[in-house]
Amino acid sequence: MGMHDLDAENEDLVRKVIDYALERLGSDSPLSSPPSAEELQALVGNTITPTGLGGTEALRTFADHLAPACMPTDHPRYLAFVAGAPTMAASAFDLVVGSSSLCGSTWLDGAGMVFAENQALRWIADLADMPDSAGGCFVTGGTMGNLSALVTARHDADRRRMDAGSGHPQRWAVVAAESAHSSIDSAAGVMGVDVLLAAVDAGERLRGDAVAAAIAARPAGTEVFAVVATAGTTNLGIVDDIDGIADACAESGVWLHVDGAYGGAAMAAPSVRHRFDGIHRVDSLVVDPHKWLFSPFDCAALVYANPALARVAHTQHAGYLEPIIDDSVWNPCDYANVLTRRARGMPFWFSLAVYGTDAYTEAIEHTLEVARATRDMVVAADHLELLVEPELSVVAFRRRGWGRADYQTWCDRLLAAGTALLTPTTFDGGAAMRVCIVNPRTTVGDLQEVLATLGGAGDHAA
């Protein structure tokens, strides 16, 4: 059995792997608590050996022990975090991308893939009414997308200051709300810049006046190079006042980046499209297809209004790279903090091409309807308290009389029974719960069964 030859043994192995993948596509793996590393070691032993386990045994080890130790994020009752629920076409085509041995970094290596990915990016740009010039690339996730966009923003701000003869400021800073994703703090740490917090309003929304106030109140010697607005906060699903924030950015000449990693997909849903008013004014935008656009992990769309600015900031130079540096073609590696790159947008493109964009609109609208029904069930229950009116597909609530330990006990019990995966969160300084509904296979009945386990007003979690 050669490692690189499609001989009889390898062909048999490939068919077994494909059969396993097909079986997995047609079934729901159960939700269960993860085992410890010691338990897994006892089950599988050492899998990396001098002579190998052989294809049959390695696949059996994965199917019998390793896969069941993982959480299936496409389960309809995976309601914590933001789930992944790829379409059948996207999941199947991921096998093709992996088996084709193609690199998605440059036009030279992957012109066909880059062309297709750019059409998928164009659909997202069109949802946001971004200009015809808009473009970018697919990166691993919102964290890398946000970092790459902010690196571009700072590079452009620094260039403009130098062109004006202003020199470098003592400190660079980005303005964001406390509700912004944790990756903004992470990006700031990597870049060595400050985060200036702008206050949110009573509805947990960042608005333009708060952004303007934060920019005006910046410490002496600090220059703001970007503002981050969120189109669907992870905790509550709130869409910031993008139009008002764009006004504040225009007034100060500051880059506007919108993190729509979770919520940006809802631009495809007419029922909530108005919440994104002003998004056509962004300088950069992140939307993660692996969240609410039904692509496999990992896939995040990073789109710039003026991608030439990103190209200047991100193109890497070396003797062996100079032959491929060519502004007459589209090299995805020029638009993010990346060089070698899997064509991770291809399963998303294939799914869009197979099913059409109307199917995406219908699927997202369905999840929004389930979220609205969940909101109504919470409001109707005397022992539950709705925390904010849902804007997208996150429903946040409290169980009256409960503390954090009660919520955790309840979540642990649901997972142990295989009923659902939920995790507690915090709101206004206290413990709370949230459910995030992005899987079109999640039904109102699923949420009815989950909420019914909360009992009545006098019950406790234990």
TORKOL-4160 file (C-alpha; in steps of 0.2 Angstrom, whole numbers, padded with zeros to 4 digits, m for minus):
462
<pt num="1" X="0000" Y="0000" Z="0000"/>
<pt num="2" X="0009" Y="0016" Z="m0006"/>
<pt num="3" X="0006" Y="0032" Z="0002"/>
<pt num="4" X="0004" Y="0042" Z="m0015"/>
<pt num="5" X="m0002" Y="0028" Z="m0027"/>
<pt num="6" X="m0020" Y="0025" Z="m0031"/>
<pt num="7" X="m0017" Y="0006" Z="m0029"/>
<pt num="8" X="m0031" Y="m0007" Z="m0025"/>
<pt num="9" X="m0029" Y="m0005" Z="m0006"/>
<pt num="10" X="m0029" Y="0014" Z="m0007"/>
<pt num="11" X="m0044" Y="0014" Z="m0019"/>
<pt num="12" X="m0053" Y="0002" Z="m0006"/>
<pt num="13" X="m0049" Y="0014" Z="0008"/>
<pt num="14" X="m0055" Y="0030" Z="m0002"/>
<pt num="15" X="m0072" Y="0021" Z="m0005"/>
<pt num="16" X="m0074" Y="0016" Z="0013"/>
<pt num="17" X="m0070" Y="0034" Z="0018"/>
<pt num="18" X="m0083" Y="0041" Z="0006"/>
<pt num="19" X="m0096" Y="0028" Z="0012"/>
<pt num="20" X="m0093" Y="0034" Z="0030"/>
<pt num="21" X="m0095" Y="0052" Z="0024"/>
<pt num="22" X="m0111" Y="0048" Z="0015"/>
<pt num="23" X="m0118" Y="0039" Z="0031"/>
<pt num="24" X="m0113" Y="0054" Z="0042"/>
<pt num="25" X="m0122" Y="0066" Z="0030"/>
<pt num="26" X="m0138" Y="0056" Z="0032"/>
<pt num="27" X="m0138" Y="0055" Z="0051"/>
<pt num="28" X="m0138" Y="0065" Z="0067"/>
<pt num="29" X="m0124" Y="0060" Z="0078"/>
<pt num="30" X="m0130" Y="0061" Z="0096"/>
<pt num="31" X="m0126" Y="0076" Z="0108"/>
<pt num="32" X="m0115" Y="0070" Z="0123"/>
<pt num="33" X="m0103" Y="0076" Z="0135"/>
<pt num="34" X="m0085" Y="0075" Z="0129"/>
<pt num="35" X="m0074" Y="0061" Z="0137"/>
<pt num="36" X="m0057" Y="0065" Z="0146"/>
<pt num="37" X="m0041" Y="0063" Z="0137"/>
<pt num="38" X="m0037" Y="0048" Z="0149"/>
<pt num="39" X="m0053" Y="0040" Z="0143"/>
<pt num="40" X="m0049" Y="0042" Z="0125"/>
<pt num="41" X="m0031" Y="0035" Z="0128"/>
<pt num="42" X="m0039" Y="0020" Z="0136"/>
<pt num="43" X="m0050" Y="0018" Z="0121"/>
<pt num="44" X="m0039" Y="0021" Z="0106"/>
<pt num="45" X="m0021" Y="0019" Z="0113"/>
<pt num="46" X="m0007" Y="0026" Z="0102"/>
<pt num="47" X="m0013" Y="0029" Z="0085"/>
<pt num="48" X="0004" Y="0035" Z="0078"/>
<pt num="49" X="0015" Y="0020" Z="0075"/>
<pt num="50" X="0031" Y="0016" Z="0065"/>
<pt num="51" X="0021" Y="0004" Z="0054"/>
<pt num="52" X="0004" Y="0012" Z="0054"/>
<pt num="53" X="m0013" Y="0005" Z="0059"/>
<pt num="54" X="m0019" Y="0002" Z="0041"/>
<pt num="55" X="m0034" Y="0010" Z="0033"/>
<pt num="56" X="m0048" Y="m0001" Z="0040"/>
<pt num="57" X="m0041" Y="0001" Z="0058"/>
<pt num="58" X="m0038" Y="0019" Z="0057"/>
<pt num="59" X="m0055" Y="0022" Z="0050"/>
<pt num="60" X="m0063" Y="0011" Z="0063"/>
<pt num="61" X="m0054" Y="0021" Z="0077"/>
<pt num="62" X="m0061" Y="0037" Z="0071"/>
<pt num="63" X="m0078" Y="0031" Z="0068"/>
<pt num="64" X="m0080" Y="0021" Z="0084"/>
<pt num="65" X="m0071" Y="0032" Z="0096"/>
<pt num="66" X="m0065" Y="0049" Z="0090"/>
<pt num="67" X="m0080" Y="0055" Z="0080"/>
<pt num="68" X="m0092" Y="0051" Z="0095"/>
<pt num="69" X="m0081" Y="0061" Z="0106"/>
<pt num="70" X="m0084" Y="0077" Z="0096"/>
<pt num="71" X="m0099" Y="0088" Z="0096"/>
<pt num="72" X="m0110" Y="0088" Z="0080"/>
<pt num="73" X="m0113" Y="0107" Z="0077"/>
<pt num="74" X="m0126" Y="0103" Z="0064"/>
<pt num="75" X="m0137" Y="0095" Z="0076"/>
<pt num="76" X="m0154" Y="0104" Z="0076"/>
<pt num="77" X="m0153" Y="0106" Z="0095"/>
<pt num="78" X="m0135" Y="0113" Z="0095"/>
<pt num="79" X="m0141" Y="0130" Z="0102"/>
<pt num="80" X="m0126" Y="0136" Z="0110"/>
<pt num="81" X="m0112" Y="0148" Z="0103"/>
<pt num="82" X="m0116" Y="0149" Z="0084"/>
<pt num="83" X="m0119" Y="0132" Z="0076"/>
<pt num="84" X="m0113" Y="0126" Z="0059"/>
<pt num="85" X="m0126" Y="0118" Z="0048"/>
<pt num="86" X="m0118" Y="0115" Z="0030"/>
<pt num="87" X="m0129" Y="0110" Z="0016"/>
<pt num="88" X="m0128" Y="0093" Z="0008"/>
<pt num="89" X="m0119" Y="0101" Z="m0007"/>
<pt num="90" X="m0107" Y="0111" Z="0003"/>
<pt num="91" X="m0102" Y="0096" Z="0014"/>
<pt num="92" X="m0100" Y="0084" Z="m0001"/>
<pt num="93" X="m0090" Y="0097" Z="m0011"/>
<pt num="94" X="m0078" Y="0099" Z="0003"/>
<pt num="95" X="m0072" Y="0082" Z="m0001"/>
<pt num="96" X="m0068" Y="0087" Z="m0018"/>
<pt num="97" X="m0058" Y="0102" Z="m0013"/>
<pt num="98" X="m0048" Y="0092" Z="m0001"/>
<pt num="99" X="m0045" Y="0078" Z="m0013"/>
<pt num="100" X="m0040" Y="0089" Z="m0028"/>
<pt num="101" X="m0024" Y="0095" Z="m0021"/>
<pt num="102" X="m0026" Y="0113" Z="m0026"/>
<pt num="103" X="m0020" Y="0128" Z="m0018"/>
<pt num="104" X="m0031" Y="0144" Z="m0017"/>
<pt num="105" X="m0017" Y="0157" Z="m0014"/>
<pt num="106" X="m0015" Y="0164" Z="m0032"/>
<pt num="107" X="m0022" Y="0165" Z="m0049"/>
<pt num="108" X="m0007" Y="0155" Z="m0056"/>
<pt num="109" X="m0011" Y="0140" Z="m0045"/>
<pt num="110" X="m0030" Y="0141" Z="m0044"/>
<pt num="111" X="m0038" Y="0153" Z="m0057"/>
<pt num="112" X="m0054" Y="0143" Z="m0058"/>
<pt num="113" X="m0057" Y="0142" Z="m0040"/>
<pt num="114" X="m0052" Y="0160" Z="m0037"/>
<pt num="115" X="m0065" Y="0165" Z="m0051"/>
<pt num="116" X="m0078" Y="0155" Z="m0042"/>
<pt num="117" X="m0074" Y="0161" Z="m0025"/>
<pt num="118" X="m0075" Y="0179" Z="m0031"/>
<pt num="119" X="m0093" Y="0176" Z="m0038"/>
<pt num="120" X="m0098" Y="0170" Z="m0021"/>
<pt num="121" X="m0090" Y="0185" Z="m0013"/>
<pt num="122" X="m0099" Y="0196" Z="m0025"/>
<pt num="123" X="m0115" Y="0190" Z="m0019"/>
<pt num="124" X="m0111" Y="0195" Z="m0001"/>
<pt num="125" X="m0105" Y="0212" Z="m0007"/>
<pt num="126" X="m0121" Y="0214" Z="m0017"/>
<pt num="127" X="m0131" Y="0210" Z="m0001"/>
<pt num="128" X="m0123" Y="0224" Z="0007"/>
<pt num="129" X="m0125" Y="0235" Z="m0008"/>
<pt num="130" X="m0106" Y="0238" Z="m0009"/>
<pt num="131" X="m0098" Y="0246" Z="m0024"/>
<pt num="132" X="m0093" Y="0237" Z="m0040"/>
<pt num="133" X="m0075" Y="0238" Z="m0034"/>
<pt num="134" X="m0078" Y="0228" Z="m0019"/>
<pt num="135" X="m0068" Y="0212" Z="m0017"/>
<pt num="136" X="m0057" Y="0202" Z="m0005"/>
<pt num="137" X="m0055" Y="0184" Z="0000"/>
<pt num="138" X="m0061" Y="0169" Z="0011"/>
<pt num="139" X="m0051" Y="0167" Z="0027"/>
<pt num="140" X="m0052" Y="0155" Z="0042"/>
<pt num="141" X="m0065" Y="0164" Z="0052"/>
<pt num="142" X="m0071" Y="0181" Z="0059"/>
<pt num="143" X="m0055" Y="0182" Z="0070"/>
<pt num="144" X="m0043" Y="0182" Z="0055"/>
<pt num="145" X="m0055" Y="0193" Z="0045"/>
<pt num="146" X="m0056" Y="0206" Z="0058"/>
<pt num="147" X="m0037" Y="0206" Z="0061"/>
<pt num="148" X="m0034" Y="0207" Z="0042"/>
<pt num="149" X="m0047" Y="0222" Z="0040"/>
<pt num="150" X="m0039" Y="0231" Z="0054"/>
<pt num="151" X="m0022" Y="0229" Z="0048"/>
<pt num="152" X="m0027" Y="0236" Z="0031"/>
<pt num="153" X="m0036" Y="0251" Z="0040"/>
<pt num="154" X="m0021" Y="0255" Z="0050"/>
<pt num="155" X="m0009" Y="0254" Z="0035"/>
<pt num="156" X="m0020" Y="0266" Z="0026"/>
<pt num="157" X="m0022" Y="0278" Z="0040"/>
<pt num="158" X="m0003" Y="0278" Z="0043"/>
<pt num="159" X="0000" Y="0281" Z="0024"/>
<pt num="160" X="m0012" Y="0296" Z="0024"/>
<pt num="161" X="m0003" Y="0303" Z="0039"/>
<pt num="162" X="0014" Y="0301" Z="0031"/>
<pt num="163" X="0008" Y="0309" Z="0015"/>
<pt num="164" X="0001" Y="0324" Z="0024"/>
<pt num="165" X="0018" Y="0325" Z="0034"/>
<pt num="166" X="0010" Y="0322" Z="0050"/>
<pt num="167" X="0021" Y="0307" Z="0055"/>
<pt num="168" X="0017" Y="0293" Z="0066"/>
<pt num="169" X="0006" Y="0295" Z="0081"/>
<pt num="170" X="0011" Y="0290" Z="0099"/>
<pt num="171" X="m0002" Y="0277" Z="0099"/>
<pt num="172" X="m0015" Y="0270" Z="0087"/>
<pt num="173" X="m0032" Y="0265" Z="0093"/>
<pt num="174" X="m0048" Y="0257" Z="0087"/>
<pt num="175" X="m0065" Y="0262" Z="0094"/>
<pt num="176" X="m0078" Y="0248" Z="0098"/>
<pt num="177" X="m0092" Y="0244" Z="0110"/>
<pt num="178" X="m0090" Y="0232" Z="0124"/>
<pt num="179" X="m0102" Y="0221" Z="0115"/>
<pt num="180" X="m0090" Y="0219" Z="0100"/>
<pt num="181" X="m0083" Y="0201" Z="0098"/>
<pt num="182" X="m0068" Y="0196" Z="0108"/>
<pt num="183" X="m0058" Y="0195" Z="0092"/>
<pt num="184" X="m0057" Y="0214" Z="0092"/>
<pt num="185" X="m0047" Y="0214" Z="0108"/>
<pt num="186" X="m0037" Y="0200" Z="0102"/>
<pt num="187" X="m0033" Y="0209" Z="0085"/>
<pt num="188" X="m0028" Y="0225" Z="0095"/>
<pt num="189" X="m0016" Y="0214" Z="0106"/>
<pt num="190" X="m0008" Y="0207" Z="0091"/>
<pt num="191" X="m0006" Y="0224" Z="0082"/>
<pt num="192" X="m0001" Y="0233" Z="0098"/>
<pt num="193" X="m0015" Y="0246" Z="0097"/>
<pt num="194" X="m0027" Y="0252" Z="0110"/>
<pt num="195" X="m0046" Y="0249" Z="0111"/>
<pt num="196" X="m0057" Y="0264" Z="0116"/>
<pt num="197" X="m0074" Y="0258" Z="0122"/>
<pt num="198" X="m0089" Y="0268" Z="0116"/>
<pt num="199" X="m0105" Y="0266" Z="0126"/>
<pt num="200" X="m0120" Y="0257" Z="0120"/>
<pt num="201" X="m0138" Y="0263" Z="0122"/>
<pt num="202" X="m0152" Y="0256" Z="0133"/>
<pt num="203" X="m0155" Y="0243" Z="0119"/>
<pt num="204" X="m0137" Y="0237" Z="0119"/>
<pt num="205" X="m0134" Y="0246" Z="0102"/>
<pt num="206" X="m0119" Y="0256" Z="0097"/>
<pt num="207" X="m0123" Y="0272" Z="0089"/>
<pt num="208" X="m0115" Y="0286" Z="0080"/>
<pt num="209" X="m0115" Y="0299" Z="0094"/>
<pt num="210" X="m0106" Y="0287" Z="0106"/>
<pt num="211" X="m0093" Y="0284" Z="0092"/>
<pt num="212" X="m0090" Y="0302" Z="0089"/>
<pt num="213" X="m0089" Y="0305" Z="0108"/>
<pt num="214" X="m0076" Y="0291" Z="0110"/>
<pt num="215" X="m0066" Y="0298" Z="0095"/>
<pt num="216" X="m0066" Y="0316" Z="0103"/>
<pt num="217" X="m0061" Y="0309" Z="0120"/>
<pt num="218" X="m0046" Y="0299" Z="0114"/>
<pt num="219" X="m0030" Y="0302" Z="0125"/>
<pt num="220" X="m0018" Y="0315" Z="0119"/>
<pt num="221" X="m0006" Y="0307" Z="0106"/>
<pt num="222" X="m0018" Y="0294" Z="0101"/>
<pt num="223" X="m0025" Y="0293" Z="0084"/>
<pt num="224" X="m0041" Y="0282" Z="0080"/>
<pt num="225" X="m0038" Y="0273" Z="0064"/>
<pt num="226" X="m0054" Y="0262" Z="0063"/>
<pt num="227" X="m0071" Y="0260" Z="0071"/>
<pt num="228" X="m0079" Y="0242" Z="0073"/>
<pt num="229" X="m0098" Y="0241" Z="0072"/>
<pt num="230" X="m0106" Y="0224" Z="0074"/>
<pt num="231" X="m0120" Y="0217" Z="0063"/>
<pt num="232" X="m0127" Y="0205" Z="0075"/>
<pt num="233" X="m0118" Y="0204" Z="0092"/>
<pt num="234" X="m0114" Y="0186" Z="0097"/>
<pt num="235" X="m0122" Y="0187" Z="0114"/>
<pt num="236" X="m0138" Y="0195" Z="0110"/>
<pt num="237" X="m0139" Y="0197" Z="0091"/>
<pt num="238" X="m0140" Y="0216" Z="0091"/>
<pt num="239" X="m0136" Y="0226" Z="0075"/>
<pt num="240" X="m0127" Y="0242" Z="0078"/>
<pt num="241" X="m0133" Y="0259" Z="0071"/>
<pt num="242" X="m0122" Y="0257" Z="0056"/>
<pt num="243" X="m0128" Y="0272" Z="0046"/>
<pt num="244" X="m0126" Y="0283" Z="0061"/>
<pt num="245" X="m0109" Y="0276" Z="0065"/>
<pt num="246" X="m0104" Y="0279" Z="0046"/>
<pt num="247" X="m0108" Y="0297" Z="0048"/>
<pt num="248" X="m0097" Y="0298" Z="0063"/>
<pt num="249" X="m0083" Y="0289" Z="0053"/>
<pt num="250" X="m0085" Y="0301" Z="0038"/>
<pt num="251" X="m0084" Y="0316" Z="0050"/>
<pt num="252" X="m0068" Y="0310" Z="0057"/>
<pt num="253" X="m0060" Y="0302" Z="0042"/>
<pt num="254" X="m0060" Y="0285" Z="0050"/>
<pt num="255" X="m0061" Y="0268" Z="0043"/>
<pt num="256" X="m0078" Y="0259" Z="0046"/>
<pt num="257" X="m0076" Y="0240" Z="0048"/>
<pt num="258" X="m0092" Y="0230" Z="0051"/>
<pt num="259" X="m0091" Y="0213" Z="0060"/>
<pt num="260" X="m0105" Y="0203" Z="0053"/>
<pt num="261" X="m0098" Y="0186" Z="0056"/>
<pt num="262" X="m0114" Y="0179" Z="0063"/>
<pt num="263" X="m0127" Y="0191" Z="0059"/>
<pt num="264" X="m0122" Y="0198" Z="0042"/>
<pt num="265" X="m0130" Y="0183" Z="0033"/>
<pt num="266" X="m0147" Y="0190" Z="0038"/>
<pt num="267" X="m0145" Y="0203" Z="0025"/>
<pt num="268" X="m0152" Y="0190" Z="0013"/>
<pt num="269" X="m0168" Y="0190" Z="0023"/>
<pt num="270" X="m0181" Y="0203" Z="0018"/>
<pt num="271" X="m0189" Y="0203" Z="0035"/>
<pt num="272" X="m0174" Y="0210" Z="0043"/>
<pt num="273" X="m0164" Y="0218" Z="0029"/>
<pt num="274" X="m0169" Y="0236" Z="0036"/>
<pt num="275" X="m0158" Y="0233" Z="0052"/>
<pt num="276" X="m0143" Y="0234" Z="0041"/>
<pt num="277" X="m0146" Y="0251" Z="0034"/>
<pt num="278" X="m0130" Y="0260" Z="0030"/>
<pt num="279" X="m0120" Y="0245" Z="0028"/>
<pt num="280" X="m0116" Y="0250" Z="0010"/>
<pt num="281" X="m0105" Y="0263" Z="0017"/>
<pt num="282" X="m0092" Y="0251" Z="0025"/>
<pt num="283" X="m0074" Y="0251" Z="0021"/>
<pt num="284" X="m0073" Y="0232" Z="0026"/>
<pt num="285" X="m0085" Y="0219" Z="0030"/>
<pt num="286" X="m0084" Y="0201" Z="0037"/>
<pt num="287" X="m0097" Y="0188" Z="0035"/>
<pt num="288" X="m0094" Y="0170" Z="0040"/>
<pt num="289" X="m0103" Y="0157" Z="0028"/>
<pt num="290" X="m0099" Y="0143" Z="0041"/>
<pt num="291" X="m0111" Y="0151" Z="0053"/>
<pt num="292" X="m0128" Y="0156" Z="0045"/>
<pt num="293" X="m0124" Y="0153" Z="0027"/>
<pt num="294" X="m0122" Y="0134" Z="0028"/>
<pt num="295" X="m0104" Y="0131" Z="0023"/>
<pt num="296" X="m0092" Y="0119" Z="0032"/>
<pt num="297" X="m0079" Y="0125" Z="0044"/>
<pt num="298" X="m0069" Y="0136" Z="0041"/>
<pt num="299" X="m0075" Y="0149" Z="0030"/>
<pt num="300" X="m0076" Y="0168" Z="0032"/>
<pt num="301" X="m0079" Y="0181" Z="0019"/>
<pt num="302" X="m0068" Y="0197" Z="0020"/>
<pt num="303" X="m0074" Y="0210" Z="0008"/>
<pt num="304" X="m0066" Y="0228" Z="0006"/>
<pt num="305" X="m0075" Y="0242" Z="m0003"/>
<pt num="306" X="m0058" Y="0247" Z="m0010"/>
<pt num="307" X="m0047" Y="0231" Z="m0011"/>
<pt num="308" X="m0032" Y="0239" Z="m0018"/>
<pt num="309" X="m0029" Y="0246" Z="m0001"/>
<pt num="310" X="m0029" Y="0229" Z="0007"/>
<pt num="311" X="m0017" Y="0223" Z="m0007"/>
<pt num="312" X="m0004" Y="0236" Z="m0003"/>
<pt num="313" X="m0005" Y="0231" Z="0016"/>
<pt num="314" X="m0005" Y="0212" Z="0014"/>
<pt num="315" X="0005" Y="0207" Z="m0002"/>
<pt num="316" X="0021" Y="0198" Z="0004"/>
<pt num="317" X="0037" Y="0200" Z="m0005"/>
<pt num="318" X="0052" Y="0188" Z="m0007"/>
<pt num="319" X="0063" Y="0183" Z="m0021"/>
<pt num="320" X="0052" Y="0167" Z="m0025"/>
<pt num="321" X="0036" Y="0177" Z="m0024"/>
<pt num="322" X="0040" Y="0191" Z="m0036"/>
<pt num="323" X="0035" Y="0182" Z="m0051"/>
<pt num="324" X="0017" Y="0180" Z="m0045"/>
<pt num="325" X="0015" Y="0198" Z="m0039"/>
<pt num="326" X="0004" Y="0204" Z="m0053"/>
<pt num="327" X="m0010" Y="0217" Z="m0051"/>
<pt num="328" X="m0018" Y="0212" Z="m0067"/>
<pt num="329" X="m0024" Y="0196" Z="m0059"/>
<pt num="330" X="m0033" Y="0192" Z="m0042"/>
<pt num="331" X="m0022" Y="0183" Z="m0029"/>
<pt num="332" X="m0032" Y="0180" Z="m0014"/>
<pt num="333" X="m0017" Y="0180" Z="m0003"/>
<pt num="334" X="m0014" Y="0198" Z="m0006"/>
<pt num="335" X="m0030" Y="0203" Z="0004"/>
<pt num="336" X="m0028" Y="0195" Z="0021"/>
<pt num="337" X="m0014" Y="0190" Z="0033"/>
<pt num="338" X="m0011" Y="0174" Z="0024"/>
<pt num="339" X="0000" Y="0166" Z="0011"/>
<pt num="340" X="m0004" Y="0147" Z="0008"/>
<pt num="341" X="m0022" Y="0146" Z="0008"/>
<pt num="342" X="m0035" Y="0132" Z="0005"/>
<pt num="343" X="m0049" Y="0137" Z="m0007"/>
<pt num="344" X="m0061" Y="0137" Z="0008"/>
<pt num="345" X="m0074" Y="0147" Z="m0001"/>
<pt num="346" X="m0077" Y="0133" Z="m0014"/>
<pt num="347" X="m0090" Y="0122" Z="m0004"/>
<pt num="348" X="m0100" Y="0139" Z="m0001"/>
<pt num="349" X="m0099" Y="0143" Z="m0020"/>
<pt num="350" X="m0104" Y="0125" Z="m0025"/>
<pt num="351" X="m0119" Y="0126" Z="m0013"/>
<pt num="352" X="m0125" Y="0143" Z="m0020"/>
<pt num="353" X="m0123" Y="0137" Z="m0038"/>
<pt num="354" X="m0133" Y="0121" Z="m0034"/>
<pt num="355" X="m0147" Y="0128" Z="m0024"/>
<pt num="356" X="m0148" Y="0146" Z="m0029"/>
<pt num="357" X="m0149" Y="0161" Z="m0018"/>
<pt num="358" X="m0168" Y="0160" Z="m0016"/>
<pt num="359" X="m0165" Y="0144" Z="m0006"/>
<pt num="360" X="m0153" Y="0153" Z="0006"/>
<pt num="361" X="m0166" Y="0167" Z="0009"/>
<pt num="362" X="m0180" Y="0154" Z="0013"/>
<pt num="363" X="m0168" Y="0145" Z="0025"/>
<pt num="364" X="m0163" Y="0160" Z="0034"/>
<pt num="365" X="m0181" Y="0167" Z="0035"/>
<pt num="366" X="m0186" Y="0150" Z="0043"/>
<pt num="367" X="m0173" Y="0151" Z="0057"/>
<pt num="368" X="m0180" Y="0169" Z="0060"/>
<pt num="369" X="m0197" Y="0162" Z="0061"/>
<pt num="370" X="m0192" Y="0149" Z="0074"/>
<pt num="371" X="m0183" Y="0163" Z="0084"/>
<pt num="372" X="m0199" Y="0173" Z="0084"/>
<pt num="373" X="m0209" Y="0158" Z="0090"/>
<pt num="374" X="m0196" Y="0155" Z="0104"/>
<pt num="375" X="m0197" Y="0173" Z="0109"/>
<pt num="376" X="m0216" Y="0171" Z="0111"/>
<pt num="377" X="m0214" Y="0156" Z="0121"/>
<pt num="378" X="m0203" Y="0164" Z="0133"/>
<pt num="379" X="m0214" Y="0179" Z="0135"/>
<pt num="380" X="m0229" Y="0168" Z="0138"/>
<pt num="381" X="m0220" Y="0159" Z="0153"/>
<pt num="382" X="m0222" Y="0167" Z="0169"/>
<pt num="383" X="m0206" Y="0160" Z="0176"/>
<pt num="384" X="m0196" Y="0166" Z="0161"/>
<pt num="385" X="m0190" Y="0184" Z="0157"/>
<pt num="386" X="m0186" Y="0190" Z="0140"/>
<pt num="387" X="m0170" Y="0201" Z="0141"/>
<pt num="388" X="m0171" Y="0210" Z="0124"/>
<pt num="389" X="m0182" Y="0210" Z="0109"/>
<pt num="390" X="m0174" Y="0198" Z="0097"/>
<pt num="391" X="m0167" Y="0207" Z="0081"/>
<pt num="392" X="m0160" Y="0192" Z="0073"/>
<pt num="393" X="m0160" Y="0174" Z="0078"/>
<pt num="394" X="m0153" Y="0175" Z="0096"/>
<pt num="395" X="m0166" Y="0174" Z="0110"/>
<pt num="396" X="m0159" Y="0179" Z="0127"/>
<pt num="397" X="m0169" Y="0176" Z="0143"/>
<pt num="398" X="m0168" Y="0172" Z="0162"/>
<pt num="399" X="m0176" Y="0159" Z="0173"/>
<pt num="400" X="m0184" Y="0169" Z="0187"/>
<pt num="401" X="m0175" Y="0165" Z="0204"/>
<pt num="402" X="m0160" Y="0156" Z="0196"/>
<pt num="403" X="m0142" Y="0159" Z="0198"/>
<pt num="404" X="m0127" Y="0154" Z="0187"/>
<pt num="405" X="m0126" Y="0137" Z="0196"/>
<pt num="406" X="m0144" Y="0133" Z="0192"/>
<pt num="407" X="m0141" Y="0137" Z="0173"/>
<pt num="408" X="m0126" Y="0127" Z="0173"/>
<pt num="409" X="m0134" Y="0112" Z="0181"/>
<pt num="410" X="m0149" Y="0113" Z="0169"/>
<pt num="411" X="m0137" Y="0114" Z="0154"/>
<pt num="412" X="m0127" Y="0099" Z="0160"/>
<pt num="413" X="m0143" Y="0089" Z="0163"/>
<pt num="414" X="m0149" Y="0093" Z="0145"/>
<pt num="415" X="m0132" Y="0088" Z="0138"/>
<pt num="416" X="m0131" Y="0072" Z="0148"/>
<pt num="417" X="m0148" Y="0067" Z="0142"/>
<pt num="418" X="m0144" Y="0071" Z="0124"/>
<pt num="419" X="m0158" Y="0083" Z="0123"/>
<pt num="420" X="m0148" Y="0099" Z="0118"/>
<pt num="421" X="m0132" Y="0109" Z="0120"/>
<pt num="422" X="m0134" Y="0126" Z="0128"/>
<pt num="423" X="m0122" Y="0136" Z="0139"/>
<pt num="424" X="m0125" Y="0150" Z="0151"/>
<pt num="425" X="m0120" Y="0168" Z="0147"/>
<pt num="426" X="m0121" Y="0185" Z="0156"/>
<pt num="427" X="m0132" Y="0200" Z="0154"/>
<pt num="428" X="m0131" Y="0216" Z="0164"/>
<pt num="429" X="m0120" Y="0208" Z="0177"/>
<pt num="430" X="m0130" Y="0193" Z="0180"/>
<pt num="431" X="m0132" Y="0175" Z="0174"/>
<pt num="432" X="m0143" Y="0172" Z="0159"/>
<pt num="433" X="m0147" Y="0160" Z="0145"/>
<pt num="434" X="m0147" Y="0162" Z="0126"/>
<pt num="435" X="m0151" Y="0151" Z="0112"/>
<pt num="436" X="m0145" Y="0154" Z="0094"/>
<pt num="437" X="m0155" Y="0147" Z="0080"/>
<pt num="438" X="m0146" Y="0146" Z="0063"/>
<pt num="439" X="m0149" Y="0128" Z="0058"/>
<pt num="440" X="m0164" Y="0127" Z="0046"/>
<pt num="441" X="m0168" Y="0109" Z="0053"/>
<pt num="442" X="m0171" Y="0117" Z="0070"/>
<pt num="443" X="m0190" Y="0117" Z="0073"/>
<pt num="444" X="m0202" Y="0126" Z="0085"/>
<pt num="445" X="m0205" Y="0109" Z="0092"/>
<pt num="446" X="m0187" Y="0107" Z="0097"/>
<pt num="447" X="m0187" Y="0124" Z="0107"/>
<pt num="448" X="m0204" Y="0119" Z="0115"/>
<pt num="449" X="m0196" Y="0103" Z="0122"/>
<pt num="450" X="m0181" Y="0112" Z="0128"/>
<pt num="451" X="m0190" Y="0126" Z="0136"/>
<pt num="452" X="m0202" Y="0114" Z="0144"/>
<pt num="453" X="m0188" Y="0107" Z="0154"/>
<pt num="454" X="m0186" Y="0123" Z="0164"/>
<pt num="455" X="m0202" Y="0119" Z="0174"/>
<pt num="456" X="m0213" Y="0131" Z="0183"/>
<pt num="457" X="m0209" Y="0145" Z="0194"/>
<pt num="458" X="m0206" Y="0135" Z="0209"/>
<pt num="459" X="m0195" Y="0122" Z="0202"/>
<pt num="460" X="m0176" Y="0122" Z="0203"/>
<pt num="461" X="m0163" Y="0115" Z="0191"/>
<pt num="462" X="m0156" Y="0102" Z="0203"/>
